[in-house]
Structure formats: C-alpha cells, structure tokens
Amino acid sequence: MQSRAPRHEIRVTYRLEVPAVAGASLEAMAAKIASDQSTGTFTELPGETAEVKARCAARVVGLTELESAETPGFPRPGDPDGTRYLRGDAVIAYPLEAVGTDIAALMTITVGGVYSARGLSGVRVMDFDLPPEWACHPGPQFGISGSRALMGVPAGPMIASIIKPALGLTPAETAEVIGQLCAAGVDFIKDDEKLMSPGYSPLEERVAAIMPVIDAHEQKSGKRVLYAFGISSADPDQMMRNHDIVHAAGGRAAVININSVGYGGMSFLRKRSALCLHAHRNGWDILTRHPALGMEFRAYQKIWRLLGVDQFQVNGIAAKYWEPDESFVRSFDDCLTPIFSEADRALPVVCSGQWGGQAPETYARTGRRLDLMYLGGGGIHGHPMGPAAGVTAIRQAWEAAERGIPLAEFGESHPELAASLAKFGKG
C-alpha cells in the first residue's frame, strides 16, 4: 500500500471517509489534513512562505480509493438521503525536521488533531512508516530470542498460563496455584492484568510467597518457570519500586498494562528495567473497535515495540472477545515484522479463551510459524483431569498441528487431549 519512507521523512497512512457532496473529495480532505497538521490553518498566512513550506509542510504522496459506502462511519444526520461516502487510504509525508523523533510529538502532529477535522465521516490511522532516525528508541530488551532463553525453550511454541481466578486469591493461595502450574510443565505464568497490588495481595507479599515456589521447582526439576508480576502504576517512580521488588527477589518478568501507564511511563521503565516486559493491551479496543475510527494495530504496536515491549498479547483464533480471527492474524504478523531489524520484533502472545483446540488453525493461518507464546487460562485450570492434564493437552494439540494429524484422531491415543476436546470442543 505504501513504499518505504525516505530518510528524513515520516509517512502516515490514514483511511479517510467523506460524503460525496459538492466540494468534498478524498483528495481535498487529505490535502486539508496535511496542511492543518503542519504549517497551515483555516486561512492564508503571511508567514507561510515557500521556504517554510519546503522545510516543514506535510504533503500528500499517495491516495488509493476504496469501495464507497452507503452509510457513514460517523453519524451525520444532516446528510441528504441517498448520500454515498467516499473511502480511501491517503499517505501523508511529514518532514522529520518538523516532528523529530519524540513520540509525543509524533502523536500530537500526525494523530491527535486529525480526528477533529471537519467534513470527515470516518478516519483511522492505518500505519506509520518511520525513517532510520527513529531507531534511536531502545526497542525490546529481550524480544523473541531473549524470551526463549529465559524460559529455556529453544524451539517450538512456549506454553503459558495465567493465575485463575483472576482476582481474590491471597499470596499463599496464589503460590499454591503456581506450584500446581509449575508441576504441570508450563514455561511461563503471569498475573492477570487486573492484579497489581490490591489490599488482599500486595505485590511485595505476593513476590515473597511466589518466588520460593519458582526457586524450589528449579532446584527439583532444573527448569526455571518464567513468572511475570503485575507492576503497573500511573506513577513511574512507584512502578520502578515495584520493578525493584521483583528483580531483587530473582524475578525476571513483569506484566505491563501499556495503555494505563502511557508512553512516558513505559519509556521511564524500559530505560531502567532488568525484566522481560509482557504487554497487555487492555484499552486498545477503545482505539480500534469502530472500523471507521481510531487506529489499526499495525500502527499502534510499532510505537510500543520501539518503547521496549518484549512480548505482546494479540488475542487468538476463536477468541472469547469480539475481535475477528482476521484481525488476530494481522496482529500476529505485525509483531513478527521487523521495524528496523530482527531484534525489534516482539513475541506474539496468543491468548483469550485458548485451550488447544485452536492450535491447528492458528498454526496454519499464521504461516506455520512457531515463534509464539500460547497462553491458556481456563483451558488449563478448567481441564476435567486437572491443570497438569490441561498443559499436556495443549502440548498434544500443538504436536498434532505440526504433524498434520486431526485433533480427534490424535486424541484417540492421547487421553488428555480427548478430555479437552470433550469439554471445550462443543463451544
């Protein structure tokens, strides 16, 4: 859809929609956005010289028309009956000199004001194409290879679980569940994103209860399960104190609610962090659920990866939430597509109602790639034969997927998978 941005230029792709009325066109709207978001305003200015425009003005460098629509993306009660709505993808180039490499500047100039433009019936940020100067951001500290090393999983999917019930367990009760999951053979366990430091389970007490279980399992089995603690806070100093509590106890990973801590909080943490950062994107749906508004994951995830996300939750096939499978597949691919180098890729975390039954389709639709974490919550804890069988069933499902054997057939000789199919397969 767009070529690589030349050096010293940032290109942003917008999906625009305008009513097909007199004086309105996609070309005019794209030009208006380029002007309003750089040197122009609603009237001509004596200071907006050719020299100023050459240095700082944005310009439209591409426009691809899409099929028009019969109804507007945004409510437009004043439009005449029968109005059609023109849709297309506009690529606008912003001079790097006018934006720089600061993320707040990027979001203010290229995103924030665009949604307020008059005359739109839809606008969505589809992609950022960033020049090499933007490689100044730290990116993932661990990424895919580092995550594999921390979990001791050199190849294949990394099998993970989450503490259930999500809220309500005391530190001692949580530690008991973790002991069961470690014995079950998981590679990774995480706090639920809603669990940070509530009164019934303060972070410091939870760390003190959990880490001895992790240590004991490593002494017994030789495998160190990677545990991610919820350390998010709107106060960067408090989040760093939370980080230090985990790190001092031998913890190696943290769950970060990226939309809640914000760009500044993530930047502050990454520059000082010794932990593998597992991103939960709760709140992203506010930005993307309306197809004519917000932001595509392709654009959204680039910023967070540049800021230092190592692992990125992306939902999954037949997820329990609203997101269609096609959106998951695109998100998975986005995480594995380099921005500047292979090192800035983030580990995609396949989650949301996963129990193993989705493994064959996940494997097929993501290009038979195994750089992924497969996260089961209820699919492990709710297995009729217990959590150990839940983990085994997921591993069996992935083995069947890789070998191209139908799950029902593979389940005939693998009772854990058969029980999983019997319980969860009906839905």
C-alpha positions in Angstrom: 0.0 0.0 0.0 2.9 2.4 0.6 6.6 2.4 -0.2 9.3 2.8 2.4 9.6 6.4 3.7 12.8 8.1 2.5 15.3 9.3 5.0 14.2 12.4 6.9 10.5 11.8 6.3 7.7 10.2 8.3 4.8 8.8 6.3 1.4 8.1 7.9 -1.4 6.2 6.2 -4.9 7.3 7.0 -8.2 5.6 6.0 -10.4 8.5 5.2 -14.1 8.7 4.5 -16.0 11.8 3.3 -19.6 12.4 2.0 -19.9 12.6 -1.8 -21.3 16.1 -1.8 -20.4 19.2 -3.7 -16.9 20.4 -2.9 -15.9 17.3 -1.0 -13.3 14.8 -2.1 -10.8 12.5 -0.7 -8.0 14.5 -2.4 -9.2 17.7 -0.8 -9.6 16.1 2.6 -6.1 14.6 2.5 -4.6 18.0 1.5 -6.5 19.7 4.3 -5.2 17.3 6.9 -1.6 17.7 5.5 -1.9 21.5 5.8 -3.7 21.7 9.1 -1.3 19.2 10.8 1.8 21.1 9.6 2.1 24.7 8.5 -1.4 25.8 7.6 -4.7 26.8 9.2 -8.1 28.0 8.0 -6.8 31.0 6.1 -3.7 32.1 4.3 -0.8 33.3 6.4 1.8 35.9 5.5 4.5 33.9 7.3 3.7 30.6 5.5 6.3 31.3 2.9 7.6 28.9 0.2 10.7 28.4 2.3 8.7 27.5 5.4 6.5 25.1 3.4 9.6 23.4 1.9 11.1 22.8 5.3 8.1 21.9 7.4 4.9 21.4 5.4 3.3 17.9 5.1 2.3 16.7 1.7 0.1 14.0 0.3 2.2 11.4 -1.5 -0.3 8.7 -2.2 -4.1 8.1 -2.4 -5.8 4.7 -3.0 -9.5 4.8 -3.5 -11.6 2.1 -1.9 -15.2 1.0 -2.4 -17.6 3.7 -1.3 -20.2 3.1 1.4 -24.0 3.7 1.7 -23.8 4.7 5.4 -21.3 7.0 7.1 -18.8 5.7 9.6 -19.7 8.6 12.0 -23.3 9.7 12.5 -24.1 12.5 10.0 -27.9 13.3 10.5 -27.7 16.3 8.2 -26.7 14.5 5.0 -29.4 14.1 2.3 -31.0 10.7 1.8 -29.0 8.6 -0.6 -25.7 10.2 0.1 -22.7 7.9 -0.6 -19.5 8.1 1.3 -16.1 8.0 -0.5 -13.4 6.0 1.2 -9.7 5.7 0.5 -6.2 5.4 2.0 -4.2 8.6 2.0 -0.4 8.6 2.6 0.9 11.9 4.1 4.6 12.6 4.4 5.7 14.8 7.3 9.3 16.2 7.3 11.4 14.8 10.1 12.6 18.3 10.9 9.0 19.2 11.8 8.4 16.2 14.0 11.7 14.9 15.2 12.0 11.5 17.0 9.8 12.2 20.0 6.8 10.0 20.3 4.7 12.7 22.0 5.4 15.0 19.0 4.5 12.2 16.5 1.2 11.5 18.2 0.3 15.2 18.6 1.2 16.2 15.0 0.2 13.2 13.0 -2.6 11.7 15.0 -4.2 13.9 17.7 -5.6 16.7 15.6 -6.6 14.6 12.6 -9.8 13.2 14.3 -11.2 16.7 14.7 -11.1 17.7 11.1 -14.5 19.0 9.8 -16.1 17.1 6.9 -15.0 13.6 7.7 -17.4 10.7 8.1 -14.5 8.4 9.1 -10.8 8.5 9.8 -8.5 5.7 11.0 -4.7 5.7 11.4 -3.5 2.6 9.5 0.3 2.7 9.6 3.4 4.6 10.5 6.4 4.3 8.2 9.3 5.7 10.1 12.8 6.7 8.8 16.0 5.2 10.2 16.5 8.1 12.6 13.7 6.5 14.7 15.9 3.6 15.5 17.1 5.8 18.4 14.4 4.3 20.6 15.6 1.3 22.7 13.2 -1.4 21.4 12.8 -4.8 23.1 15.5 -5.7 25.6 14.7 -9.4 25.3 12.4 -9.9 22.4 11.8 -13.4 21.0 15.3 -14.8 21.4 15.7 -13.4 25.0 12.2 -14.7 25.9 13.2 -18.2 24.7 16.4 -18.1 26.7 14.6 -17.0 29.9 12.1 -19.9 29.5 14.6 -22.5 28.3 12.6 -23.2 25.2 14.9 -23.0 22.2 12.3 -24.1 19.7 8.5 -24.5 19.3 5.6 -22.7 21.0 6.1 -21.5 24.6 3.2 -22.8 26.7 1.9 -20.4 29.3 -0.8 -19.9 31.8 -2.4 -17.3 34.0 -3.5 -17.2 37.6 -7.2 -18.1 37.9 -9.4 -16.9 39.5 -8.1 -13.6 38.2 -8.8 -11.7 41.4 -9.3 -12.7 45.0 -6.5 -15.1 45.9 -4.2 -14.3 48.8 -0.4 -14.6 48.2 -0.4 -18.0 49.9 -3.3 -19.2 47.7 -1.6 -17.8 44.6 1.6 -19.6 45.4 -0.3 -22.9 45.7 -1.7 -22.5 42.2 1.7 -21.6 40.9 3.1 -24.8 42.4 0.5 -26.8 40.5 1.2 -25.0 37.2 5.0 -25.4 37.6 4.5 -29.1 38.2 2.2 -29.2 35.2 5.0 -28.2 33.0 4.3 -24.7 31.8 7.1 -22.4 30.5 5.5 -19.1 31.7 3.0 -17.9 34.2 1.6 -14.4 34.6 -0.5 -12.3 36.9 -3.8 -11.3 35.4 -3.6 -7.8 34.1 -6.1 -6.7 36.8 -3.8 -7.9 39.5 -1.3 -5.3 40.6 -1.1 -4.6 44.3 -4.5 -4.9 45.9 -5.1 -4.9 49.6 -5.6 -8.7 49.8 -2.5 -9.4 47.8 0.1 -6.6 48.0 2.8 -7.0 45.4 5.7 -7.3 47.9 3.8 -10.1 49.8 2.9 -11.9 46.6 6.5 -11.8 45.4 7.7 -13.2 48.8 5.2 -16.1 48.5 5.7 -16.9 44.8 9.5 -16.8 44.2 10.3 -19.6 46.7 8.0 -21.8 44.7 9.7 -20.9 41.5 13.1 -21.5 43.1 12.1 -24.8 44.6 10.8 -26.1 41.3 14.0 -25.1 39.5 16.0 -27.0 42.2 13.9 -30.0 41.8 13.4 -30.1 38.0 16.2 -28.0 36.6 13.6 -25.8 34.8 13.0 -22.2 35.9 9.5 -21.2 35.0 9.3 -17.5 34.0 6.8 -15.6 36.1 5.5 -12.2 35.2 4.3 -10.0 38.1 1.9 -7.1 37.5 3.9 -4.0 38.4 1.9 -1.3 36.5 1.4 2.1 38.1 0.5 5.5 36.8 3.3 6.8 39.0 6.6 5.9 37.2 8.5 6.0 40.5 6.1 3.6 42.1 6.3 1.3 39.1 10.1 1.3 39.3 9.9 0.4 43.0 7.6 -2.5 42.0 10.2 -3.5 39.4 12.9 -3.5 42.0 10.9 -5.6 44.4 10.5 -8.3 41.7 14.1 -8.1 40.5 15.6 -8.2 44.0 13.7 -11.5 44.6 15.0 -13.1 41.5 12.0 -12.4 39.3 12.7 -11.9 35.6 9.5 -10.7 34.0 6.6 -8.2 34.5 3.1 -7.6 33.1 2.7 -4.0 31.9 -0.7 -2.5 31.2 0.7 -0.3 28.5 -2.3 2.0 27.9 -2.7 2.6 31.6 1.0 3.5 32.2 1.3 5.5 29.0 4.2 6.3 26.7 6.1 8.2 29.3 5.7 5.5 31.9 6.8 2.8 29.5 9.8 4.9 28.4 10.8 5.6 32.1 10.6 1.9 32.9 12.4 0.5 29.9 15.5 2.7 30.4 15.9 1.2 33.9 14.4 -2.2 33.5 16.1 -5.6 34.0 12.9 -7.5 33.5 11.3 -9.0 30.4 8.2 -6.8 29.7 5.0 -8.6 28.8 2.5 -6.1 27.3 -1.2 -6.3 28.0 -3.1 -4.0 25.6 -6.4 -3.7 27.6 -7.9 -0.4 26.4 -6.7 -0.9 22.8 -10.3 -1.8 21.9 -11.3 1.8 22.6 -9.0 2.8 19.8 -9.9 0.2 17.3 -13.3 -1.4 17.7 -15.1 1.1 15.4 -13.8 0.3 11.9 -14.1 4.0 10.8 -12.3 5.4 13.8 -9.2 5.0 15.9 -6.0 3.1 15.0 -5.0 -0.2 13.3 -2.9 -2.5 15.4 -0.1 -2.3 12.8 0.4 1.4 13.7 -0.3 1.0 17.4 2.2 -1.8 18.1 5.1 -0.1 16.4 5.2 2.6 19.0 5.1 0.2 21.9 7.8 -2.0 20.4 10.1 1.0 19.9 9.4 1.8 23.6 10.6 -1.6 24.7 7.8 -4.2 24.7 9.2 -7.8 24.6 6.0 -9.8 24.5 2.7 -8.6 23.1 -0.7 -10.1 23.7 -2.7 -10.3 20.5 -5.8 -12.5 21.3 -6.2 -15.6 19.2 -8.3 -17.8 16.9 -11.9 -18.1 18.1 -11.1 -15.7 21.0 -13.6 -15.1 23.8 -13.7 -11.4 22.9 -15.1 -9.5 19.9 -12.0 -9.5 17.7 -12.4 -11.5 14.4 -9.8 -14.1 13.5 -8.6 -12.0 10.6 -7.6 -9.2 13.0 -5.7 -11.6 15.2 -3.8 -13.0 12.2 -2.8 -9.5 11.1 -1.7 -8.6 14.7 0.4 -11.8 14.9 2.1 -10.9 11.6 2.7 -7.3 12.7 4.6 -8.4 15.8 6.9 -10.6 13.8 7.6 -8.0 11.1 10.8 -6.0 11.8 10.6 -2.2 12.0 14.3 -1.7 11.6 15.8 -5.1 12.4 15.0 -8.6 13.5 15.9 -7.6 17.1 13.0 -5.2 17.4 10.4 -8.0 16.8 8.1 -8.8 19.8 7.0 -12.2 20.8 3.3 -12.6 19.9 1.2 -14.0 22.8 -1.8 -16.0 21.6 -4.5 -15.7 24.3 -8.1 -15.2 25.1 -10.0 -18.5 25.5 -7.3 -20.7 24.1 -7.4 -24.4 25.1 -5.5 -26.2 22.4 -8.4 -26.8 20.0 -7.4 -23.6 18.1 -3.8 -24.8 17.6 -4.2 -26.3 14.1 -5.9 -23.3 12.7 -3.5 -20.9 14.5 -0.6 -22.9 13.1 -2.0 -22.8 9.5 -3.2 -19.2 9.4 0.0 -17.7 10.9 2.2 -19.3 8.3 3.3 -22.3 10.3 5.5 -20.1 12.5 6.3 -21.2 16.0 7.7 -18.0 17.5 4.7 -17.6 19.7 3.6 -17.9 23.3 0.3 -19.9 23.7 -1.5 -18.7 26.8 -4.2 -20.8 28.4 -6.2 -19.8 31.4 -9.5 -21.6 31.8 -8.3 -24.1 29.2 -5.7 -25.3 31.7 -7.3 -24.7 35.1 -10.6 -26.0 33.9 -9.4 -29.2 32.3 -11.5 -32.1 33.8 -8.3 -34.1 34.7 -6.6 -31.1 36.4 -4.2 -28.4 35.3 -1.3 -30.8 34.5 -3.5 -32.5 32.0 -4.6 -29.1 30.7 -1.0 -28.3 29.9 -0.4 -31.7 28.4 -3.5 -31.4 26.2 -2.3 -28.1 24.8 1.2 -29.6 24.0 -0.5 -32.6 22.4 -2.7 -30.3 20.3 0.4 -28.4 19.0 2.1 -31.7 18.3 -0.9 -32.8 16.2 -1.0 -29.4 14.4 2.7 -29.7 13.5 2.3 -33.3 12.3 -0.8 -32.5 10.4 -2.9 -35.0 12.3 -6.6 -34.1 13.0 -7.1 -33.5 16.7 -9.9 -36.1 17.1 -7.6 -38.7 15.6 -4.7 -37.7 17.8 -7.0 -37.7 20.8 -7.7 -41.4 20.3 -4.3 -42.2 21.8 -3.9 -39.1 24.0 -6.5 -39.1 26.8 -5.7 -35.5 28.0 -6.4 -34.1 24.5 -9.5 -36.3 24.2 -10.8 -34.9 27.5 -10.1 -31.4 26.4 -12.0 -31.9 23.2 -14.9 -33.4 25.0 -15.2 -30.5 27.4 -14.2 -27.4 25.3 -14.8 -28.6 21.8 -18.5 -28.2 21.9 -18.2 -24.4 22.1 
